[in-house]
């Protein structure tokens, strides 16, 4: 199952990249992940370091290769604060908080992100600055994304046993019936 989870995560990420084709270097991609749900248990009841490692193996390198910032949401016990690289915190003027995630207070995936990132910090929130996101297991990442959030209807709908939802963002439409909108996909 280890390789299956990594492949599902990577496949889903490639679908996200295809749908969110306006992502640019320096944009934030937020991931919320319940490894309990991935393993078929109820969220918050069975954190799995192995599932976290498999998912990270599928996501981390492709995200870094596109020079995106990965933000990993912690669980509700840490008020859904996030693990980011210090560079991301500084670029987006995010508020640092003092906590270190653990498997049962933050979650296995946030714990692994904290151990994996080169200069990890915890931030209170993203101030609605994420441009795309993956929600693995119903962790509710929408609060971290730019308005307007557009759901991605991908073929990959599960990672392990967890439901997967993904989204991208787009600028708000402003104007009225005479407004003209540039095709964002050609930029």
SULSULTA-V280931 format. One line per field, one symbol per residue. phi: phi as a letter, one per 40 degrees, with the letter a starting at -180 (. if undefined). Layout:
# SULSULTA-V280931
phi = ???
This chain:
# SULSULTA-V280931
phi = .dccccccccccccccdccbcccbdgcbbcbbabcccdcgbcdgbadbcccdccccccbcccccccfcccbbcccccbffcbcbcddcdcccfcccbbabcbdbahhcccccdcccccacbbbcabfgbccaabbbggcgcdccbdcbcbcbccccbabgcccbbbabbacccbhacccbbcccccc
